[in-house]
Amino acid sequence: MNRTPLMPKATAVWLVDNTSLTFEQIAEFCQLHVLEVKGIADGDVAQGIKGMDPISSNQLSRDEIHRAEEKPAHRLKLLEPKVEVPEVKTKRGPRYTPVSRRQDRPNAILWLLKSHPELKDSQIMRLVGTTKPTILAIKERSHWNSPNLIAQDPVTLGLCSQTDLDAAVKRAAARLEREQKKAGIPVEKAGSLLPTEETIGLGEADAGAPDAGAPFEPPQASDADMATAFAQEARDAMAAPEQVEEAPDADSVFAKLKDLKPEGESPEDTGSGEAGTEDAGSEDSGSEDTESEGADSSK
């Protein structure tokens, strides 16, 4: 097991200040980068960090340091601890969900039930931080807010990480595959993604021979061609003379109105109407002559 010293950066500060070890030796012992150790020596890194003596903390011996100073190829080794402290394995408890996101858990549960039906209820409980009665109510559509639930990805909602979700789905798929093998059901494996080189090769081959049944897609113009087209349109617009609309002439408008005749009126009707008006005028003039002759006779 590869052990690291306590407070590696503080230990590196002490070794840089109090020993003549090389940067590579200190970097390998403290598991730091060589440039980081060089930055500590230059004062650019670990400013304000007080060095910790590895000799007083029983991590190194003076003989080990002197041996490494004499031989630059020698690598420092930690002393074996006098007291072995067993590693405490903490049991992972239920996931804590913030209060602001607890109303999104039913939507996440619905998404998991629809998208990954192979997941167990216990896995959904660990992923989202919910209870089994809630999952059962959403399955049976007896949840109090069941009509308004919308399936949403729990990763998008921030209820779990994509890594945890992928690990849970992978374990559920492996368990389902084992169960199908035991039951004698043929397992259908999904196809894996092709490497990038094969994908690019297939794309180039398909580009040379288009599918006859595929709809025609016009070639897309590049940015340079579009810029050239826009510049040409701008030059044409500047070179074209401006067309000024002429104001309508009153005489021409009235002439057009005279030419327009009302519907249902024939030229004969218009002629008879004019003749009638002329006859009426002649009759009026005849009556005026008789009246003048009568006045002369009376005189």
C-alpha positions as CSV (number, residue, x, y, z in Angstrom):
1,M,0.0,0.0,0.0
2,N,1.4,3.4,-1.0
3,R,1.3,5.6,2.0
4,T,1.7,9.4,2.0
5,P,3.1,11.6,4.8
6,L,0.8,13.7,6.9
7,M,0.4,17.2,5.7
8,P,2.5,16.6,2.5
9,K,2.8,20.3,1.5
10,A,4.0,21.3,5.0
11,T,6.4,18.4,5.0
12,A,7.8,19.5,1.6
13,V,8.3,23.1,3.0
14,W,10.3,21.7,5.9
15,L,12.4,19.5,3.6
16,V,13.1,22.3,1.2
17,D,14.2,24.6,4.0
18,N,16.2,22.2,6.2
19,T,17.7,19.6,3.8
20,S,19.7,19.4,0.6
21,L,17.4,16.9,-1.0
22,T,16.6,17.2,-4.7
23,F,13.3,18.4,-5.9
24,E,12.6,15.0,-7.4
25,Q,13.1,13.2,-4.1
26,I,10.9,15.6,-2.2
27,A,8.2,15.5,-4.9
28,E,8.1,11.7,-4.9
29,F,8.1,11.4,-1.1
30,C,5.3,14.0,-0.7
31,Q,3.5,12.9,-3.9
32,L,3.7,16.4,-5.3
33,H,4.7,17.7,-8.7
34,V,8.3,18.7,-9.3
35,L,7.3,22.2,-10.4
36,E,5.2,22.6,-7.3
37,V,8.2,21.8,-5.1
38,K,10.3,24.2,-7.2
39,G,7.6,26.8,-6.6
40,I,7.9,26.2,-2.8
41,A,11.6,26.7,-3.0
42,D,11.1,30.0,-5.0
43,G,8.5,31.2,-2.6
44,D,5.7,31.2,-5.1
45,V,3.8,28.3,-3.7
46,A,2.7,27.5,-0.1
47,Q,3.1,31.0,1.2
48,G,2.2,31.2,4.8
49,I,2.4,27.4,5.4
50,K,4.6,26.5,8.4
51,G,6.8,23.5,7.7
52,M,6.2,20.3,9.7
53,D,9.2,18.2,10.9
54,P,8.8,14.6,9.6
55,I,11.4,13.5,12.1
56,S,9.5,14.6,15.2
57,S,6.3,13.1,13.8
58,N,8.1,9.7,13.3
59,Q,7.6,9.7,9.6
60,L,11.3,9.9,8.7
61,S,14.6,9.2,10.4
62,R,17.7,11.3,10.2
63,D,19.7,8.4,8.8
64,E,17.2,8.1,5.9
65,I,17.5,11.8,5.2
66,H,21.4,11.7,5.2
67,R,21.4,8.6,3.0
68,A,19.1,10.4,0.5
69,E,21.3,13.5,0.6
70,E,24.4,11.5,-0.3
71,K,22.7,9.5,-3.1
72,P,20.4,11.6,-5.3
73,A,19.0,8.3,-6.7
74,H,17.8,7.1,-3.3
75,R,14.1,7.4,-2.6
76,L,12.8,8.3,0.8
77,K,10.6,5.8,2.6
78,L,8.2,6.3,5.4
79,L,8.8,4.7,8.7
80,E,6.4,1.9,9.7
81,P,3.9,3.3,12.2
82,K,4.2,2.0,15.8
83,V,0.5,1.9,16.2
84,E,-1.7,0.5,13.5
85,V,-5.0,2.3,13.3
86,P,-7.7,0.3,11.6
87,E,-9.5,1.9,8.8
88,V,-13.0,2.8,9.8
89,K,-15.6,2.0,7.1
90,T,-18.5,4.4,7.5
91,K,-21.8,3.1,6.3
92,R,-23.3,5.3,3.7
93,G,-26.6,6.7,5.0
94,P,-29.6,7.9,3.1
95,R,-29.0,10.7,0.6
96,Y,-29.8,14.2,1.9
97,T,-32.0,16.2,-0.4
98,P,-32.3,20.0,0.1
99,V,-35.6,21.4,1.0
100,S,-35.8,23.4,-2.2
101,R,-35.6,20.3,-4.3
102,R,-37.7,17.9,-2.4
103,Q,-40.8,18.7,-4.5
104,D,-38.9,17.5,-7.6
105,R,-38.4,14.0,-6.3
106,P,-41.7,12.5,-7.6
107,N,-40.8,13.7,-11.1
108,A,-37.4,12.1,-10.8
109,I,-38.9,8.9,-9.6
110,L,-41.3,8.8,-12.5
111,W,-38.4,9.3,-14.9
112,L,-36.4,6.5,-13.4
113,L,-39.4,4.1,-13.5
114,K,-40.0,4.9,-17.2
115,S,-36.5,5.1,-18.4
116,H,-34.9,2.4,-16.3
117,P,-37.5,-0.2,-15.2
118,E,-34.7,-2.6,-14.3
119,L,-33.7,-0.5,-11.2
120,K,-34.8,-1.9,-7.9
121,D,-36.8,0.3,-5.4
122,S,-33.8,0.2,-3.1
123,Q,-31.6,1.7,-5.8
124,I,-34.1,4.4,-6.6
125,M,-34.3,5.2,-2.9
126,R,-30.5,5.6,-2.7
127,L,-30.3,7.7,-5.8
128,V,-33.1,10.2,-5.1
129,G,-33.4,9.9,-1.3
130,T,-37.0,8.9,-1.1
131,T,-39.1,6.2,0.6
132,K,-40.6,3.0,-0.7
133,P,-44.3,4.0,-0.1
134,T,-43.7,7.1,-2.3
135,I,-42.3,4.9,-5.1
136,L,-45.2,2.4,-4.8
137,A,-47.7,5.3,-4.9
138,I,-46.2,6.7,-8.1
139,K,-46.2,3.2,-9.6
140,E,-49.8,2.6,-8.8
141,R,-50.8,6.3,-9.7
142,S,-52.2,6.8,-6.3
143,H,-49.9,9.7,-5.5
144,W,-51.7,12.8,-4.4
145,N,-50.1,14.8,-7.2
146,S,-50.1,12.0,-9.8
147,P,-52.0,13.9,-12.6
148,N,-49.4,16.8,-12.5
149,L,-46.2,14.7,-12.4
150,I,-43.8,15.2,-15.3
151,A,-40.9,12.8,-15.9
152,Q,-37.6,14.7,-15.4
153,D,-34.0,13.5,-15.3
154,P,-32.7,13.4,-11.6
155,V,-29.3,14.5,-12.8
156,T,-30.7,17.6,-14.4
157,L,-32.7,18.3,-11.2
158,G,-29.5,18.0,-9.1
159,L,-30.8,15.0,-7.1
160,C,-28.0,12.7,-8.0
161,S,-24.8,12.7,-10.1
162,Q,-24.4,11.1,-13.5
163,T,-21.7,8.8,-12.1
164,D,-24.0,7.3,-9.5
165,L,-26.8,6.9,-12.0
166,D,-24.6,5.1,-14.5
167,A,-23.2,2.8,-11.8
168,A,-26.7,1.9,-10.6
169,V,-28.0,1.2,-14.1
170,K,-24.9,-0.9,-14.8
171,R,-25.4,-3.0,-11.7
172,A,-29.1,-3.4,-12.5
173,A,-28.4,-4.5,-16.1
174,A,-25.8,-7.1,-14.9
175,R,-28.4,-8.4,-12.4
176,L,-31.1,-8.6,-15.0
177,E,-28.7,-10.4,-17.4
178,R,-27.9,-13.0,-14.7
179,E,-31.6,-13.6,-14.0
180,Q,-32.3,-14.1,-17.7
181,K,-29.5,-16.6,-18.0
182,K,-30.9,-18.6,-15.0
183,A,-34.4,-18.5,-16.5
184,G,-33.1,-19.7,-19.9
185,I,-34.2,-16.5,-21.7
186,P,-31.9,-15.4,-24.5
187,V,-30.1,-12.2,-23.7
188,E,-30.1,-9.5,-26.3
189,K,-27.1,-7.3,-26.0
190,A,-27.3,-3.8,-27.2
191,G,-24.7,-2.7,-29.8
192,S,-21.7,-0.8,-28.6
193,L,-20.5,2.5,-30.0
194,L,-18.0,2.3,-32.9
195,P,-14.6,3.8,-32.6
196,T,-14.0,7.2,-34.0
197,E,-11.8,6.0,-36.9
198,E,-14.5,3.6,-38.1
199,T,-17.2,6.2,-37.7
200,I,-15.2,8.7,-39.8
201,G,-14.5,6.0,-42.4
202,L,-18.2,5.1,-42.7
203,G,-19.1,8.8,-43.1
204,E,-16.7,9.3,-45.9
205,A,-17.9,6.2,-47.7
206,D,-21.6,7.2,-47.3
207,A,-20.8,10.7,-48.6
208,G,-19.7,9.3,-52.0
209,A,-22.8,7.3,-52.6
210,P,-26.0,9.0,-51.4
211,D,-29.1,6.9,-50.6
212,A,-31.7,6.9,-53.3
213,G,-34.6,6.8,-50.8
214,A,-33.3,9.6,-48.7
215,P,-34.7,13.1,-49.3
216,F,-32.7,15.5,-51.2
217,E,-30.7,18.0,-49.1
218,P,-29.3,21.0,-50.8
219,P,-25.6,21.6,-50.2
220,Q,-24.9,24.1,-47.5
221,A,-22.9,27.1,-48.5
222,S,-19.8,28.0,-46.5
223,D,-19.3,31.2,-44.6
224,A,-17.0,32.6,-47.3
225,D,-19.6,32.0,-50.0
226,M,-22.3,33.6,-47.9
227,A,-20.1,36.6,-47.3
228,T,-19.4,36.9,-51.0
229,A,-23.1,36.7,-51.8
230,F,-24.0,39.4,-49.3
231,A,-21.3,41.7,-50.6
232,Q,-22.5,41.2,-54.2
233,E,-26.1,42.1,-53.2
234,A,-24.9,45.2,-51.4
235,R,-22.9,46.4,-54.5
236,D,-25.9,45.7,-56.8
237,A,-28.2,47.7,-54.5
238,M,-25.8,50.7,-54.5
239,A,-25.3,50.6,-58.3
240,A,-29.0,50.3,-59.1
241,P,-30.7,53.8,-59.7
242,E,-33.2,54.8,-57.1
243,Q,-36.8,54.6,-58.4
244,V,-38.8,57.6,-57.4
245,E,-42.6,57.3,-57.4
246,E,-44.2,60.1,-59.5
247,A,-47.1,62.0,-58.0
248,P,-50.4,61.2,-59.8
249,D,-51.7,63.9,-62.2
250,A,-55.2,65.2,-61.6
251,D,-56.1,65.4,-65.3
252,S,-55.1,61.8,-65.9
253,V,-57.1,60.6,-62.9
254,F,-60.3,62.4,-64.2
255,A,-59.8,61.1,-67.7
256,K,-59.7,57.5,-66.3
257,L,-62.8,58.1,-64.3
258,K,-64.6,59.4,-67.4
259,D,-63.6,56.3,-69.3
260,L,-65.0,54.1,-66.6
261,K,-68.8,53.5,-67.3
262,P,-71.2,52.2,-64.7
263,E,-72.3,48.6,-65.1
264,G,-75.6,47.9,-67.0
265,E,-75.5,51.2,-69.0
266,S,-75.2,50.9,-72.8
267,P,-74.1,53.6,-75.3
268,E,-77.7,53.6,-76.8
269,D,-79.1,54.6,-73.4
270,T,-76.7,57.4,-73.1
271,G,-77.6,58.6,-76.7
272,S,-81.3,58.5,-76.1
273,G,-80.8,60.4,-72.9
274,E,-78.9,63.1,-74.7
275,A,-81.6,63.3,-77.4
276,G,-84.3,63.6,-74.8
277,T,-82.5,66.5,-73.2
278,E,-82.1,68.2,-76.5
279,D,-85.8,67.8,-77.3
280,A,-86.7,69.2,-73.9
281,G,-84.5,72.2,-74.6
282,S,-86.2,72.8,-78.0
283,E,-89.6,72.6,-76.4
284,D,-88.7,75.1,-73.8
285,S,-87.4,77.5,-76.5
286,G,-90.7,77.1,-78.5
287,S,-92.8,78.0,-75.5
288,E,-90.7,81.1,-74.9
289,D,-91.3,82.2,-78.6
290,T,-95.0,81.9,-78.4
291,E,-95.1,83.9,-75.2
292,S,-93.1,86.7,-76.9
293,E,-95.4,86.8,-79.9
294,G,-98.5,87.0,-77.7
295,A,-97.0,89.9,-75.9
296,D,-96.4,91.8,-79.1
297,S,-100.0,91.3,-80.4
298,S,-101.4,92.7,-77.2
299,K,-99.3,95.7,-77.6
